[in-house]
Amino acid sequence: MNREECNGVFVYIEQKNGNIQNVSLELLGKAQELAGNLNQEVTAVVVGSDVAGVDKLAHYGADNIIYTNNDDLKLYMTEPYTKVLAKVIEDKKPEIFLFGATAIGRDLAPRLAGRIHTGLTADCTSLEINEENKDLMMTRPAFGGNIMATIVCPDHRPQMATVRPGVMKKAVPDMDKVVEIEDFAVEIKAEDKTYEILEVVNEVSEKMDIQEAKILVSGGRGVGTAENFEKLARLADELGGIVSSSRATVDSGVMPKEVQVGQTGKTVRPDLYVACGISGAIQHLAGMEESEFIVAINKDETAPIFDVADLGIVGDVNKVLPALVEELKMAKVEKFQ
């Protein structure tokens, strides 16, 4: 697609069971910033059936909303969704198209990029506009997270990227903003469905997702055994948070994959991140360095984690944690006396 005829920053609005996902609202915030640098507008693209809160996308940064509302699109399927978005791109000619790096986004975005013959940069941690030529600079960890690579797509449009949940910040909602919703009809034929979904089984978890937590107490190799992680759990309980971990403790079988923070885990942005026995490899930092306040506890005073920490404690984490818990308990007692 010729770059001269393209205009606008588009965001694919992911929905599950008719509910808009947080990552899409985060991307609208970033799209606002990118569009401002290009003097263009932000367009939210919704695909599904009876999706709730479509009008509220304007509050989070959408200047335009395109909605394909079709019963055949109630459940996500690769080919029908690709057909709809390819038609959107053909008709609207966007400059940039952003997706969440979720299970759906990682399936849909590359299929779409192949369909329309453009490039795609996956798992981006930074998106910026080049001030000279106005290309989108898409930065992602490469070579196992050891370097950060910035990728451009100078010759084809739209420029496409997937971004992990938790990386970008939502815009401050403008509750007074209202935009018209464009009904974008696309016929879905039987041959567009390459498979049939017989049943959907939703897994129910009683545990809070670490990406939603405001306080995380995270453990690394320096914590050691599963028994020592009980000390992290006690601190998390006192703080009103939950426990997460580095890749090392997941690989060793001490902690489950769903609480892993980092390049190969989840990206988090809590109000408080307590890094316990974590050295601070670039792969881990990529997943938590945007936390509001970072406390690092490590016996190695040269550990890279201290470079991003707001507060550092040099010491044995298994001795420091019990002392912290006792101090917190005493502080609570004194507060209510």
C-alpha positions in Angstrom: 0.0 0.0 0.0 1.4 3.4 -1.0 2.5 5.4 2.1 1.4 8.7 0.6 -2.3 7.7 0.6 -2.3 6.3 4.2 -3.5 8.2 7.2 -4.5 7.5 10.8 -3.4 5.3 13.8 -5.7 2.3 14.1 -6.1 0.0 17.1 -7.6 -3.4 17.1 -10.0 -3.6 20.0 -9.8 -7.1 21.4 -12.9 -8.5 23.1 -13.6 -11.7 24.9 -17.2 -12.8 25.7 -18.3 -9.3 24.5 -16.0 -7.5 27.0 -13.3 -5.2 25.8 -9.8 -6.1 27.1 -7.6 -3.7 29.0 -4.7 -4.0 26.6 -6.8 -2.3 23.9 -7.4 0.7 26.2 -3.7 0.8 26.9 -3.0 0.9 23.1 -5.5 3.7 22.6 -3.5 5.8 25.0 -0.3 5.2 23.1 -2.1 5.7 19.8 -3.2 9.1 21.0 0.4 10.1 21.5 1.6 8.7 18.1 -1.3 10.3 16.3 -0.5 13.7 17.9 3.0 13.5 16.5 1.6 12.8 13.1 -1.3 15.3 13.2 -3.6 12.4 12.5 -6.5 10.7 14.3 -7.0 7.5 16.3 -9.5 4.9 15.1 -10.7 2.0 17.2 -11.7 -1.1 15.3 -14.1 -3.5 17.0 -15.0 -6.9 15.6 -17.6 -9.2 17.3 -21.2 -9.4 18.3 -23.0 -7.4 21.0 -19.7 -6.0 22.4 -20.3 -4.0 25.6 -19.0 -0.5 26.0 -18.0 0.3 22.4 -19.0 3.9 22.8 -16.7 4.3 25.8 -13.7 3.8 23.6 -14.0 7.5 22.9 -13.2 8.2 26.5 -9.8 6.5 26.2 -8.6 8.2 23.0 -10.6 7.0 20.0 -11.5 9.8 17.6 -13.3 7.4 15.3 -14.9 4.0 16.0 -15.5 1.3 13.4 -17.7 -1.6 14.5 -18.4 -4.8 12.6 -21.3 -6.3 14.6 -22.1 -9.8 13.3 -23.4 -12.9 15.0 -20.9 -15.0 12.9 -18.1 -13.0 14.7 -19.2 -13.7 18.3 -16.3 -16.1 18.8 -12.8 -15.4 17.6 -11.8 -17.3 14.5 -8.7 -16.4 12.5 -10.0 -16.3 8.9 -13.3 -14.3 9.5 -11.5 -11.8 11.6 -8.7 -11.5 9.1 -11.2 -10.9 6.3 -12.9 -8.1 8.3 -9.6 -6.3 9.1 -8.2 -6.7 5.6 -11.4 -5.0 4.4 -11.0 -2.2 6.9 -7.4 -1.6 5.7 -8.4 -1.7 2.1 -11.1 0.9 2.6 -9.6 3.1 5.2 -5.8 2.9 4.4 -4.3 3.4 7.9 -0.8 4.6 8.5 -0.3 2.5 11.6 -2.2 -0.5 13.0 -1.6 -1.7 16.6 -2.6 -5.0 18.3 -2.2 -6.5 21.8 0.4 -9.2 22.0 -2.1 -11.6 23.4 -3.0 -15.1 22.2 -5.5 -13.6 19.8 -3.3 -10.7 18.7 -0.3 -13.0 18.1 -2.5 -15.2 15.9 -4.4 -12.5 14.1 -1.7 -9.8 13.4 0.8 -12.0 11.4 -2.0 -13.6 9.4 -3.3 -10.1 8.5 0.2 -8.8 7.7 0.7 -11.6 5.3 -2.7 -11.0 3.7 -2.0 -7.3 3.0 1.7 -7.7 2.3 3.2 -5.5 5.0 5.6 -6.0 7.9 4.9 -6.8 11.6 7.0 -6.2 14.6 6.0 -8.5 17.5 6.2 -7.9 21.3 7.2 -4.3 21.2 8.1 -2.5 24.4 8.4 1.0 22.9 6.8 2.8 20.0 8.0 6.2 18.8 7.7 8.4 15.7 10.9 9.4 13.9 10.8 13.2 13.8 12.6 13.3 10.4 10.7 10.9 8.2 7.7 10.2 10.4 8.2 6.4 10.3 7.1 4.4 13.3 10.1 3.1 15.3 9.2 -0.2 16.9 11.5 -1.4 19.6 11.6 -4.9 21.0 14.0 -7.2 22.9 16.1 -9.4 20.6 18.6 -12.3 20.9 16.9 -13.6 24.1 16.5 -10.2 25.5 20.2 -9.3 25.5 19.7 -6.3 23.1 16.9 -4.0 22.2 16.3 -3.8 18.5 14.5 -0.9 16.8 12.7 -1.9 13.6 11.1 0.2 10.9 8.8 -0.6 8.0 9.7 2.2 5.5 8.2 0.9 2.3 4.9 -0.7 3.2 1.7 0.4 5.0 0.2 0.1 7.4 3.1 -0.2 9.9 2.0 -3.0 12.2 3.0 -3.9 15.7 1.9 -6.0 18.6 2.4 -4.7 22.2 2.3 -6.7 25.4 -0.4 -6.0 28.0 0.9 -3.7 30.7 3.6 -2.0 28.7 1.6 1.1 27.7 -0.4 3.4 30.0 -4.1 4.1 29.5 -5.0 7.7 28.8 -6.7 9.7 31.5 -10.4 9.1 30.5 -12.3 12.0 28.9 -15.8 11.2 30.0 -17.3 14.0 27.9 -15.9 12.9 24.6 -18.4 11.3 22.2 -17.8 10.1 18.7 -20.1 8.5 16.1 -19.8 4.7 15.7 -19.5 3.6 12.1 -21.3 0.4 11.2 -18.8 -1.5 9.0 -20.6 -4.5 7.5 -18.7 -7.4 6.1 -20.4 -10.5 4.9 -19.0 -13.7 6.4 -19.6 -16.7 4.2 -19.4 -20.4 5.1 -16.2 -20.8 3.2 -14.6 -18.1 5.4 -14.8 -20.5 8.3 -12.0 -23.1 8.1 -13.1 -24.8 11.3 -16.0 -25.0 13.7 -16.0 -24.2 17.4 -18.0 -26.9 19.2 -17.5 -25.8 22.8 -15.8 -23.1 24.7 -14.4 -24.0 28.2 -13.5 -21.0 30.4 -11.0 -21.7 33.1 -11.9 -20.0 36.3 -9.0 -18.9 38.5 -9.3 -17.7 42.1 -5.9 -16.1 42.0 -5.4 -12.4 40.9 -3.5 -11.9 37.7 -0.1 -10.3 38.5 -0.8 -7.8 35.7 -3.8 -6.5 37.7 -2.0 -6.3 41.1 -1.1 -3.0 42.6 1.6 -4.5 44.8 4.0 -7.3 43.8 6.6 -9.1 45.9 8.8 -10.8 43.4 11.4 -13.5 44.1 14.4 -14.6 42.2 17.2 -17.1 42.3 18.5 -15.5 45.5 15.4 -16.5 47.5 16.1 -20.2 46.9 13.6 -22.8 48.0 9.8 -22.9 47.9 9.9 -22.7 51.7 11.8 -19.4 51.5 9.0 -18.1 49.2 6.7 -18.4 52.1 8.6 -15.4 53.5 7.6 -13.4 50.4 4.0 -14.5 50.8 4.0 -13.2 54.4 5.4 -9.8 53.2 2.9 -9.7 50.4 0.0 -10.4 52.9 1.2 -7.5 55.1 1.4 -5.2 52.1 -1.9 -6.3 50.6 -0.2 -7.6 47.5 0.6 -10.9 45.8 3.8 -12.9 44.9 5.4 -13.0 41.5 8.8 -14.3 40.4 11.7 -14.2 37.9 12.3 -16.8 35.2 14.9 -18.6 37.2 12.5 -19.7 39.9 9.9 -20.8 37.3 12.5 -22.8 35.3 13.6 -24.5 38.6 10.0 -25.5 39.3 9.7 -23.4 42.4 7.0 -21.1 41.0 4.3 -21.5 38.3 4.6 -19.9 34.9 1.6 -17.6 35.3 3.4 -15.5 37.9 6.6 -15.0 35.9 7.7 -11.4 35.3 9.9 -10.5 32.3 10.5 -10.8 28.6 9.3 -14.4 28.5 6.7 -13.9 31.2 4.4 -11.0 31.8 4.9 -7.2 31.8 3.7 -5.6 35.0 3.3 -2.0 36.2 2.3 -2.1 39.9 2.4 0.8 42.3 5.0 -1.1 44.3 7.4 -3.8 43.1 9.6 -5.5 45.7 12.4 -7.4 44.0 13.8 -10.0 46.4 17.0 -11.9 45.4 16.6 -10.8 41.8 19.9 -9.7 40.1 18.2 -7.6 37.4 18.9 -9.3 34.0 17.7 -7.2 31.1 15.0 -9.8 30.4 13.5 -9.3 33.8 13.9 -5.5 33.8 11.9 -5.4 30.5 8.9 -6.7 32.4 8.9 -4.5 35.5 11.0 -1.3 35.1 7.9 0.9 34.5 6.6 0.1 38.0 5.8 3.2 40.0 8.1 2.4 43.0 10.7 -0.3 43.0 12.4 -1.7 46.2 15.3 -4.1 45.6 16.8 -6.5 48.2 20.0 -8.2 47.2 23.2 -9.2 48.9 25.2 -8.2 45.8 25.6 -4.4 46.0 26.6 -4.4 42.3 23.5 -6.2 41.1 21.9 -4.4 38.1 18.5 -4.3 39.8 19.8 -1.4 42.0 20.2 0.7 38.8 16.4 0.9 38.4 15.4 0.7 42.1 14.0 3.7 43.9 15.1 2.1 47.2 17.8 -0.5 47.6 18.6 -2.8 50.6 21.9 -4.7 50.5 21.5 -7.9 52.5 20.4 -11.5 52.6 16.8 -11.5 51.5 16.0 -14.4 53.8 17.0 -12.3 56.8 15.7 -9.0 55.6 12.2 -10.2 54.8 11.3 -11.4 58.3 12.6 -8.2 59.7 10.4 -6.2 57.3 7.3 -8.2 58.2 7.9 -7.6 61.9 8.4 -3.8 61.3 5.2 -3.7 59.3 3.2 -5.5 62.0 4.6 -3.1 64.6 3.7 -0.1 62.5 0.1 -1.3 62.1 -0.2 -1.9 65.9 1.1 1.6 66.6 -1.2 3.2 64.0 -4.3 1.7 65.6 -3.4 2.3 69.2 
